[in-house]
Amino acid sequence: MGKVYSEIDEKLAAWIRQQQLFFVGSAPLAADGHVNVSPKGDLRWLRILGPTEVAYLDFVGSGAETIAHARENGRIVLMFCAFAGPPRIVRLHGRAEVLAADDELVERFELPEHPVRSVIRVDVERIADSCGYGVPLMRFEGKRSQYDAWMDKKLRDDALDGYVAEKNALSIDGLPGAWPRTGPGPAVLGSDPSGV
């Protein structure tokens, strides 16, 4: 049976760190807006900052739905599933804040191989687990290499900023997403010039 926790204690934090991926769910306020679920496949880019606070590094992708929803209303859930060992699902519901990639919080992470688009920081309001019987047992074989190759090509061709402007500036519902890069060098996306 499921349990609600008052905080992310060390035992729960240790379990979270053992997982190979997590999922992020968010949605716009509009009733006809699109709900989004994104897989995040590397827990090196997740940090448990405190008993009710987590953050993860956000990288350039095919869209910017989580950023857009967080900027509009902040609602978010992170879900972790045990694909090995005893069945378990843990959900962290909370309020997200989008920070620029040059925010000092980035220093809490090891240096990533590729540019960071933003940092998503979450004030966790509800922590709950459930049985996870429906999650299959799966063997982790490794990370995929396609993203690294794609990013290397974008950087080599000096095409990353154009891609972000075209594919990440707005959500599929037209909400403001990632902002243009204004920070130093090719390593980070900078602060939001509009102050939003």
Secondary structure, DSSP 8 states (H G I E B T S, - for coil): --EEESS--HHHHHHHHH-S-EEEEE--SSTTS--EEEEE--GGGEEEEETTEEEEEEE--S--HHHHHHHHT-EEEEEEE-SSSS--EEEEEEEEEEEETTSGGGGGS---SS-EEEEEEEEEEEEEEE--TTS---------SHHHHHHHHHHHTT-HHHHHHHHTSB-TTS-B------SSTTTB----TT--
